[in-house]
Structures are given as structure tokens and as C-alpha cells.
Amino acid sequence: MRGAAGGANLLALRSHNTALVLDLLRTAGGAGISRLELAERTGLTPQAVSKITARLRGEGLAAEAGRRASTGGKPRTVLRLVPGAGHALGVHLDRDELRAVLVDLDGTVVAERRAPLDLGAGAETVLEMVARAAEELAAEGLGHLVAEGARVPGAALAAAPTLLGLGVALPGPLDHVRGVLHRITGFPGWDGYPLREALERRLGVPVVVDKDTNAAALGLAVGGAGGERGSGAVGEASGAGGEGGSRAGAEWGSGAGVEAGGAGGRRGSGAGGERGSGAGGEGGSRAGVEAGGAGAEVARAGARGGSFAYLHLGTGLGAGLVFGGGVHRGARTGAGEFGHQVVQLDGPPCTCGARGCIEALCLAAVARGDLAEAARVLGTGAANLAGLLDIDLVLLGGRTVAAAPEAFVHGVGAVLDARARREGGHDGPVPVRLAPAGTRGVAEGAAQLLLAPLFGRGDGG
């Protein structure tokens, strides 16, 4: 998708109006959507929609999906997104594991890798593992698109015409805009390391770096917030006037500027259900709502005007915050350091240097097998967050939660229930659900750092 034959011209995709149309094609799925419906739902004129869809078809991003009966006149031609016209790699660097995925424009996982990792082994070792995983995934999922002469180590990614780039998600804190790591808790050696620049130089493709919790939250917002867009088109042409911001003068179209159109739809208009991530099989959740059915609630909370917090408990503890359909990173992209709020003065030491952090208390309880206490501590932090930010929904994820989902969903929910009873009112407690993304949600969200901006659904880089 960098101007090669069969790929898409990314400069054309930077238009806000083009993003509106692309997102509606994406959410329509294989059934497709007609040009008239696209015009009605974007507010664009039929002529503008025809111009945009003609260009998308010419670039291989859209195709006819058949015809649909109309109330009068000839049947309407419906169009659909071509998922295989674009791909992105997503890598989750945890403290002890690497998980990588290759996804298409629909977010469907085409190939994946998983391997043990020591995040403290040094930059060269970690970069080599990322490069190897990325090249193996590209060879497996995109090898048929790469010319025979380019199938050599280090060339596979740059030679894949449909590959947008690589998203990397790892524990924070870090500078998302510059792609520079800060003092990762427990791994101070990464402080100041320019991860994005190093990987772009190594792999020859665009790279976006973000915190693991932000990537997962973005993936949930994009995957769960289907349905009608909350923002209309800008004018009637498909020019660049309404496009979303981008890094380094819109190079690669995955910048850190203002989001185009937000990541939501009309509140309550979500399609419900995740992108087949299989989280429903990881365990039940309280109030009779299973993980696989949480998609509709994510859609409502992630829509324009809604909000949710994704709490990730694995080797560490952090949060991804979504407001109005967009990930909230803060002025210095440091928001979401949820695990290091102190809840016990002079409590046990934390690897961050403080004492009594929620992360230290929660992980200590997990280590001694007291999941009820771990859930109670996590619930205390969630209640603080709900009281401070008045969020609509709490989603739980991460390996530790996935191993005992019912214990955590019930335990965290009990703390929020108690808080709601103390405060009174008629709205009830903030709902707590198992995140529908499953254990590879961070890796899939990392891929969305590249994909979401094309649909006006995020500011990936």
C-alpha cells in the first residue's frame, strides 16, 4: 500500500470523507452497502460518493458485492471493502513474552506468532526478535505478494505491497508521539531508547509505538464501536481539508494529530460482538453477560460521547482510557499509569520505586493465590477511576484475568456495587465486563495503530 502495483495510494486515503466511506464499507461487512446509503449516512452528495468509491475501486480497496432490490427503479449495486488490499503487523512486547499478529483491513488475524521474551535482555536482542517475528509473519501471510528476488532477510516487509507497517505495544511509560521509551517499570535500561526510529531503520517500514493498554483500548474501540458514524462529512469533495492529523507531515498517514471523525458511532448503534477473537470461551462474567456478548456494551461506551476504561492485569497493571471514541493519552502521552496509584501509605515496595501501589498489592495477592484479594484491590482502583472520571464501563483483560475471569469480574464488580450503594442515585454501578479481545487483544490493537487512521478511527501515530 505504498504506491506499488495492486496497493493503495495512502495520500488519497488521508481525506476525512474518504475515511468516512471506508469505515462504512468496513462495518457493512461482506453484505456491502450501496452508494445511496453511503451518501445518506455521510451527508455527502451522491456525486461525491461516486467519485470516492470509483477511486477506491481503482485502488483495489473496494469491490462490487452484488445488487440489492430498491423501492423503485433498477436494483442498486452494493460495494464492500476488500480486506486483503491492506495489512498491518501488530507486536505485543510483554515483560516475558512476545506475541505478534498480521491482520487484514478488516482486523482479521491472518497469521500469528508467540515466543518467550526477556524484555531486559537488551535492545539488540529484543529488536532481533521483533524483526524475526515480523519477517516470518510477512513471509507466511504475504509471501505470495512479494517478488521472488525480494524474499531475502530484511527485505520481505518493505517489498510487501499491501503492508502498511508495524505497530508495537509494550509497558509504559513512553512517548507515543516520538516513539521513545521512558523508564519502564522494572527495566530502567530502556529509558530514552528511540524504539520507533530503531525499528524503522531495521525493517524499512512505518512503525508506531504505544503503551500496551492504549493499543488494546484502541482495538476495542474500533472493533466494538461499529454502526453509524457520529460525525458527518466535511464538505462534498474528497480533498484533504478535513483529514486527520498525521506524524511528520502526513508521511504514511498514521500521525498523532487530531482524529478525523472520532472512533465511535451514534451512541447505542454498535453492531455488538467482537471480531471473532474467541474471548467468550475464556470464562463467564457477572450479571449474566458473557465476554462474547460484551461487544454491544463496548460499542455504546466507545461511541461518540461514551467512555470506558480497559484495565490490563498481566505481568503488570495499567489502564487504557477511551472518551468519545478516542484513546485518551494526555498532553505528554502518559495517561493510564493506573497501576502506580498509591492506595496504602507505607505499603510494600513497588518496582517503580514507590510503596503501596495497586500493582504491587495486586500482583502480590496473585502470587500467593489469593485471587479474591487481588480482585478487591483491582476493584478499589477501578472505583477510584469511576469516581474521578465518571466512566460508562470497565473492561478487564490480560493474562492474569484470562486465567480466572469470573473471579476478577465478580470481585471488581462487587467493589463498584458497594460504591454505588454508598452514593445512592438511580443509575446503578458502573458495569464490569471481560474484554472481548482475548489474550491477543494487545497485539491486535497494536496493528490497529496503523489501520485505524485509514478509517478515521484513531490517531495511531
C-alpha positions as CSV (number, residue, x, y, z in Angstrom):
1,M,0.0,0.0,0.0
2,R,2.9,2.3,-0.6
3,G,2.3,3.0,-4.3
4,A,3.2,-0.5,-5.6
5,A,1.1,-2.3,-8.1
6,G,-2.1,-3.5,-6.6
7,G,-1.7,-1.4,-3.5
8,A,-3.4,1.8,-2.4
9,N,-2.2,5.4,-2.6
10,L,-2.1,6.4,1.0
11,L,-2.2,10.1,0.2
12,A,-5.7,9.6,-1.2
13,L,-6.8,7.8,2.0
14,R,-6.0,10.8,4.2
15,S,-9.2,12.6,3.3
16,H,-11.7,12.7,6.0
17,N,-14.5,12.0,3.6
18,T,-12.7,9.0,2.2
19,A,-12.2,7.7,5.7
20,L,-15.9,8.0,6.3
21,V,-16.7,6.0,3.3
22,L,-14.0,3.4,4.0
23,D,-15.3,2.9,7.6
24,L,-18.9,2.4,6.4
25,L,-17.6,-0.2,3.9
26,R,-15.7,-1.9,6.7
27,T,-18.6,-2.0,9.1
28,A,-21.0,-3.2,6.4
29,G,-19.0,-6.4,6.1
30,G,-19.5,-8.8,3.2
31,A,-23.1,-7.8,2.7
32,G,-21.9,-4.5,1.4
33,I,-23.6,-1.1,1.2
34,S,-25.0,0.9,-1.7
35,R,-23.8,4.3,-2.9
36,L,-27.1,5.8,-1.9
37,E,-26.8,4.5,1.6
38,L,-23.2,5.9,1.8
39,A,-24.5,9.3,0.7
40,E,-27.3,9.2,3.3
41,R,-25.0,8.2,6.2
42,T,-22.1,10.5,5.4
43,G,-24.1,13.6,4.3
44,L,-22.1,13.6,1.1
45,T,-23.7,14.2,-2.3
46,P,-24.2,11.1,-4.5
47,Q,-21.7,12.6,-6.9
48,A,-19.0,12.9,-4.2
49,V,-19.7,9.4,-3.1
50,S,-19.4,8.1,-6.7
51,K,-16.1,9.9,-7.1
52,I,-14.7,8.5,-3.8
53,T,-15.9,4.9,-4.5
54,A,-14.6,5.0,-8.0
55,R,-11.1,5.8,-6.7
56,L,-11.3,3.2,-4.0
57,R,-12.3,0.6,-6.6
58,G,-9.5,1.7,-8.8
59,E,-7.0,1.2,-5.9
60,G,-8.4,-2.2,-5.1
61,L,-9.8,-1.2,-1.8
62,A,-13.5,-1.7,-2.7
63,A,-15.3,-4.1,-5.0
64,E,-18.9,-4.8,-6.0
65,A,-20.8,-7.2,-3.7
66,G,-23.8,-7.8,-5.9
67,R,-27.1,-6.0,-6.3
68,R,-29.9,-5.2,-3.9
69,A,-33.5,-4.6,-4.7
70,S,-34.7,-1.0,-4.4
71,T,-38.1,0.6,-3.8
72,G,-38.1,1.9,-7.3
73,G,-36.0,1.8,-10.4
74,K,-33.2,-0.6,-11.1
75,P,-31.5,-2.7,-8.4
76,R,-28.7,-0.9,-6.5
77,T,-25.2,-2.1,-6.8
78,V,-23.7,-2.6,-3.4
79,L,-20.0,-2.2,-2.6
80,R,-17.8,-3.9,0.0
81,L,-14.3,-3.4,1.5
82,V,-11.6,-5.7,0.1
83,P,-9.9,-6.9,3.3
84,G,-6.8,-8.3,1.5
85,A,-6.0,-4.9,0.0
86,G,-4.1,-3.9,3.1
87,H,-2.4,-5.4,6.1
88,A,-0.7,-4.4,9.3
89,L,1.6,-6.1,11.8
90,G,1.0,-5.8,15.5
91,V,3.5,-6.8,18.1
92,H,2.9,-7.0,21.9
93,L,6.2,-6.9,23.9
94,D,5.4,-8.1,27.4
95,R,8.0,-8.5,30.1
96,D,8.3,-12.2,29.4
97,E,6.6,-12.9,26.1
98,L,6.3,-11.6,22.5
99,R,3.1,-12.0,20.7
100,A,2.7,-10.9,17.1
101,V,-0.1,-10.9,14.5
102,L,-0.6,-10.0,10.9
103,V,-4.1,-8.6,10.2
104,D,-6.0,-7.5,7.1
105,L,-8.1,-4.3,6.7
106,D,-11.0,-6.0,8.5
107,G,-8.8,-6.7,11.5
108,T,-9.0,-10.4,10.9
109,V,-5.8,-12.2,12.0
110,V,-4.1,-13.8,9.0
111,A,-1.1,-15.2,10.9
112,E,0.4,-15.0,14.4
113,R,3.5,-15.9,16.4
114,R,4.2,-16.3,20.1
115,A,7.6,-16.7,21.8
116,P,9.2,-16.3,25.2
117,L,10.9,-12.9,25.7
118,D,13.2,-11.3,28.3
119,L,12.4,-7.6,28.0
120,G,15.6,-6.9,30.0
121,A,17.9,-8.8,27.6
122,G,18.9,-5.6,25.8
123,A,17.7,-3.6,22.8
124,E,19.6,-5.6,20.1
125,T,18.2,-8.9,21.3
126,V,14.6,-7.6,21.5
127,L,14.8,-5.9,18.1
128,E,16.1,-9.1,16.6
129,M,13.2,-11.0,18.0
130,V,10.7,-8.4,16.7
131,A,12.3,-8.4,13.2
132,R,12.3,-12.1,13.0
133,A,8.7,-12.4,14.0
134,A,7.6,-9.7,11.6
135,E,9.5,-11.2,8.7
136,E,8.1,-14.7,9.4
137,L,4.6,-13.3,9.5
138,A,5.1,-11.4,6.3
139,A,6.5,-14.4,4.6
140,E,3.6,-16.6,5.8
141,G,0.8,-14.2,5.1
142,L,2.1,-12.0,2.3
143,G,4.7,-14.2,0.6
144,H,2.6,-14.7,-2.5
145,L,2.6,-10.9,-3.0
146,V,6.4,-10.5,-2.7
147,A,8.6,-10.8,-5.8
148,E,10.9,-13.8,-5.7
149,G,14.0,-11.6,-5.7
150,A,12.9,-9.7,-2.6
151,R,12.5,-12.8,-0.4
152,V,15.7,-12.2,1.5
153,P,16.2,-11.4,5.1
154,G,15.4,-7.8,5.9
155,A,13.6,-7.2,2.5
156,A,10.3,-9.0,2.9
157,L,8.5,-6.3,4.8
158,A,9.5,-3.4,2.5
159,A,8.7,-5.5,-0.6
160,A,5.1,-6.4,0.5
161,P,2.9,-4.0,-1.4
162,T,-0.1,-4.2,0.9
163,L,1.7,-3.8,4.2
164,L,1.0,-0.5,6.0
165,G,3.6,-1.0,8.6
166,L,4.2,-2.3,12.2
167,G,2.6,-1.3,15.4
168,V,4.4,-2.1,18.7
169,A,2.8,-2.1,22.1
170,L,4.7,-2.5,25.4
171,P,4.5,-1.5,29.0
172,G,4.9,2.3,29.7
173,P,5.7,4.9,30.4
174,L,6.7,6.1,26.9
175,D,6.4,9.0,24.5
176,H,3.9,7.8,21.9
177,V,4.4,10.8,19.6
178,R,8.2,10.4,19.3
179,G,8.3,6.6,19.8
180,V,10.8,6.9,22.6
181,L,10.6,4.7,25.7
182,H,10.8,6.1,29.2
183,R,11.8,4.2,32.4
184,I,9.7,1.0,32.0
185,T,8.8,-0.3,35.4
186,G,11.5,-2.9,36.3
187,F,13.5,-2.2,33.1
188,P,15.2,1.2,33.6
189,G,17.7,0.3,30.8
190,W,15.1,1.2,28.2
191,D,14.9,4.9,29.4
192,G,15.3,7.2,26.4
193,Y,15.6,4.4,23.8
194,P,14.2,5.5,20.3
195,L,12.3,2.3,19.6
196,R,10.4,3.6,16.6
197,E,13.4,5.0,14.9
198,A,15.4,1.8,15.5
199,L,12.7,-0.5,14.1
200,E,12.0,1.7,11.1
201,R,15.7,1.7,10.3
202,R,15.9,-2.1,10.8
203,L,12.7,-3.1,8.9
204,G,12.2,-0.3,6.3
205,V,8.5,0.2,7.0
206,P,6.5,2.7,9.1
207,V,6.4,1.9,12.8
208,V,4.0,3.2,15.5
209,V,4.8,2.7,19.2
210,D,2.3,2.9,22.1
211,K,1.6,1.6,25.5
212,D,0.1,-1.9,25.6
213,T,-3.1,-0.7,27.4
214,N,-3.7,2.1,24.9
215,A,-3.3,-0.3,22.0
216,A,-5.7,-2.7,23.5
217,A,-8.2,0.1,24.2
218,L,-7.9,1.3,20.6
219,G,-8.6,-2.2,19.3
220,L,-11.7,-2.5,21.5
221,A,-13.0,0.9,20.4
222,V,-12.5,0.1,16.7
223,G,-13.7,-3.5,16.9
224,G,-16.7,-2.8,19.3
225,A,-17.9,0.5,18.0
226,G,-19.5,-0.4,14.7
227,G,-22.6,1.3,13.4
228,E,-23.3,4.8,12.2
229,R,-20.6,7.4,12.5
230,G,-21.1,10.2,14.9
231,S,-19.6,12.8,12.6
232,G,-20.6,13.9,9.1
233,A,-18.6,14.6,6.1
234,V,-16.5,17.7,5.6
235,G,-17.9,19.5,2.5
236,E,-18.7,17.5,-0.5
237,A,-15.4,16.8,-2.1
238,S,-12.8,14.3,-1.1
239,G,-10.0,16.7,-0.6
240,A,-7.6,17.0,2.3
241,G,-9.3,19.8,4.1
242,G,-10.9,17.6,6.7
243,E,-8.3,14.9,7.1
244,G,-7.0,13.7,10.4
245,G,-3.6,14.8,11.7
246,S,-0.5,12.9,10.8
247,R,3.1,12.5,12.0
248,A,5.9,14.1,10.2
249,G,3.7,16.0,7.6
250,A,1.4,13.1,6.9
251,E,4.1,10.7,6.0
252,W,2.4,7.2,5.9
253,G,-0.9,8.7,7.1
254,S,-0.7,7.4,10.7
255,G,0.0,10.6,12.6
256,A,-0.5,11.9,16.1
257,G,-2.8,14.9,15.2
258,V,-6.5,15.4,15.7
259,E,-8.6,12.4,15.0
260,A,-10.8,12.5,11.9
261,G,-14.4,11.9,12.9
262,G,-13.7,10.0,16.2
263,A,-13.8,6.3,16.8
264,G,-17.4,5.9,17.6
265,G,-20.7,5.9,16.0
266,R,-24.0,7.1,17.3
267,R,-24.3,6.0,20.9
268,G,-26.0,2.7,21.2
269,S,-25.8,1.9,17.5
270,G,-23.0,-0.6,17.8
271,A,-23.1,-3.9,16.0
272,G,-22.3,-5.9,19.0
273,G,-19.7,-8.7,19.2
274,E,-16.0,-8.7,18.7
275,R,-14.0,-9.7,15.6
276,G,-14.0,-13.4,16.3
277,S,-11.3,-13.2,19.0
278,G,-12.7,-16.1,20.9
279,A,-12.8,-14.4,24.3
280,G,-16.2,-15.9,25.1
281,G,-14.6,-19.2,25.7
282,E,-12.3,-17.9,28.4
283,G,-14.9,-17.9,31.1
284,G,-18.2,-16.4,32.2
285,S,-18.8,-12.9,33.6
286,R,-21.2,-11.5,36.2
287,A,-24.7,-10.3,35.7
288,G,-25.3,-13.0,33.1
289,V,-23.4,-11.2,30.3
290,E,-20.6,-13.4,28.8
291,A,-17.5,-12.0,27.3
292,G,-18.7,-12.7,23.8
293,G,-21.7,-10.6,24.3
294,A,-19.8,-7.5,25.6
295,G,-19.4,-6.1,22.2
296,A,-22.6,-4.1,22.2
297,E,-21.7,-2.5,25.5
298,V,-18.3,-1.7,24.2
299,A,-20.0,-0.1,21.2
300,R,-22.2,2.1,23.3
301,A,-19.3,3.1,25.7
302,G,-16.9,3.6,22.8
303,A,-19.2,5.7,20.7
304,R,-19.1,9.4,20.4
305,G,-19.9,10.8,23.9
306,G,-19.3,7.5,25.7
307,S,-16.3,6.2,27.7
308,F,-14.7,3.1,29.0
309,A,-11.6,2.0,30.9
310,Y,-9.7,-1.1,29.9
311,L,-7.8,-2.5,32.9
312,H,-5.0,-4.9,31.9
313,L,-3.6,-7.3,34.5
314,G,-0.7,-9.5,33.4
315,T,2.9,-9.1,34.4
316,G,2.0,-5.6,35.3
317,L,-1.1,-3.4,35.7
318,G,-2.2,-0.5,33.6
319,A,-5.2,1.2,32.0
320,G,-6.3,2.4,28.6
321,L,-8.9,5.2,28.6
322,V,-11.4,5.9,25.8
323,F,-13.5,9.0,25.8
324,G,-15.8,9.9,22.9
325,G,-14.5,7.1,20.8
326,G,-10.8,8.1,21.1
327,V,-8.0,6.9,23.2
328,H,-7.0,9.5,25.8
329,R,-3.2,9.6,26.1
330,G,-2.8,13.0,27.8
331,A,-0.7,16.0,26.8
332,R,2.6,14.0,27.2
333,T,1.0,10.7,26.2
334,G,1.5,9.4,29.8
335,A,-2.1,8.8,30.8
336,G,-3.2,5.4,32.1
337,E,-0.4,4.7,34.6
338,F,-3.2,3.2,36.7
339,G,-1.1,0.6,38.5
340,H,1.0,3.1,40.2
341,Q,-1.6,5.0,42.2
342,V,-0.8,4.6,45.9
343,V,-3.6,3.1,47.9
344,Q,-1.6,2.0,51.0
345,L,0.7,4.6,52.5
346,D,4.0,2.9,53.6
347,G,2.8,-0.3,52.0
348,P,5.0,-2.9,50.3
349,P,7.7,-1.5,47.9
350,C,6.8,-1.4,44.2
351,T,9.3,-1.8,41.3
352,C,8.5,1.7,40.3
353,G,10.2,3.0,43.5
354,A,7.1,3.9,45.4
355,R,5.3,2.0,48.1
356,G,1.8,0.7,48.3
357,C,1.0,0.9,44.6
358,I,-2.1,-1.0,43.4
359,E,0.2,-3.0,41.0
360,A,2.4,-4.2,43.9
361,L,-0.5,-5.2,46.1
362,C,-2.5,-6.9,43.3
363,L,0.4,-8.9,41.9
364,A,1.4,-9.9,45.5
365,A,-2.1,-11.3,46.1
366,V,-2.0,-13.2,42.8
367,A,1.4,-14.7,43.7
368,R,0.1,-16.1,46.9
369,G,-3.0,-17.5,45.2
370,D,-5.5,-15.0,46.8
371,L,-7.5,-14.0,43.8
372,A,-10.3,-12.6,45.9
373,E,-7.9,-10.1,47.5
374,A,-6.3,-9.3,44.1
375,A,-9.8,-8.6,42.6
376,R,-10.7,-6.5,45.7
377,V,-7.5,-4.4,45.2
378,L,-8.2,-4.0,41.5
379,G,-11.8,-3.1,42.2
380,T,-10.6,-0.4,44.6
381,G,-8.6,1.2,41.8
382,A,-11.5,0.8,39.4
383,A,-13.8,2.5,41.9
384,N,-11.3,5.4,42.2
385,L,-11.2,5.7,38.4
386,A,-15.0,5.6,38.1
387,G,-15.4,8.3,40.8
388,L,-12.7,10.5,39.2
389,L,-13.8,10.2,35.5
390,D,-17.4,9.0,35.6
391,I,-16.8,6.3,33.0
392,D,-19.6,4.2,31.5
393,L,-17.9,0.8,31.5
394,V,-14.9,-1.1,33.0
395,L,-13.4,-3.8,30.8
396,L,-10.9,-6.3,32.2
397,G,-8.2,-8.1,30.3
398,G,-4.7,-9.5,30.4
399,R,-3.3,-13.0,31.0
400,T,-4.0,-13.0,34.8
401,V,-7.6,-12.0,34.3
402,A,-7.9,-14.6,31.4
403,A,-6.8,-17.3,33.8
404,A,-9.6,-16.6,36.3
405,P,-12.2,-14.3,34.6
406,E,-15.1,-15.0,36.8
407,A,-13.1,-14.2,40.0
408,F,-12.0,-10.9,38.7
409,V,-15.2,-9.7,37.0
410,H,-17.2,-10.7,40.1
411,G,-14.7,-9.3,42.6
412,V,-14.2,-5.9,40.8
413,G,-17.9,-5.6,40.2
414,A,-18.6,-6.2,44.0
415,V,-16.4,-3.2,44.9
416,L,-18.2,-1.0,42.3
417,D,-21.6,-2.2,43.5
418,A,-20.7,-1.2,47.1
419,R,-19.6,2.2,45.9
420,A,-22.8,2.7,44.0
421,R,-24.9,1.8,47.1
422,R,-22.9,4.3,49.3
423,E,-23.5,7.1,46.8
424,G,-27.2,6.3,46.1
425,G,-28.7,7.5,42.8
426,H,-30.7,5.6,40.2
427,D,-28.0,4.7,37.6
428,G,-26.6,1.7,39.5
429,P,-23.0,0.6,39.5
430,V,-20.6,1.0,36.5
431,P,-20.8,-2.3,34.7
432,V,-17.7,-4.6,34.7
433,R,-17.2,-7.0,31.8
434,L,-14.5,-9.2,30.4
435,A,-12.9,-7.5,27.4
436,P,-13.9,-9.4,24.2
437,A,-10.5,-9.2,22.7
438,G,-9.0,-12.1,24.5
439,T,-5.3,-12.6,25.3
440,R,-4.1,-11.4,21.9
441,G,-6.0,-8.1,22.2
442,V,-2.9,-6.0,22.7
443,A,-1.2,-7.4,19.6
444,E,-4.4,-6.8,17.6
445,G,-4.7,-3.4,19.0
446,A,-1.1,-2.7,18.0
447,A,-2.0,-3.5,14.4
448,Q,-4.9,-1.0,14.7
449,L,-2.3,1.7,15.4
450,L,-1.7,1.5,11.6
451,L,-5.2,0.6,10.4
452,A,-7.5,2.8,12.4
453,P,-6.3,6.1,11.0
454,L,-7.3,4.9,7.5
455,F,-10.9,4.7,8.7
456,G,-10.8,7.9,10.7
457,R,-11.0,5.8,13.8
458,G,-7.8,6.8,15.6
459,D,-4.6,8.8,15.5
460,G,-2.3,5.8,15.5
461,G,1.0,7.6,15.1
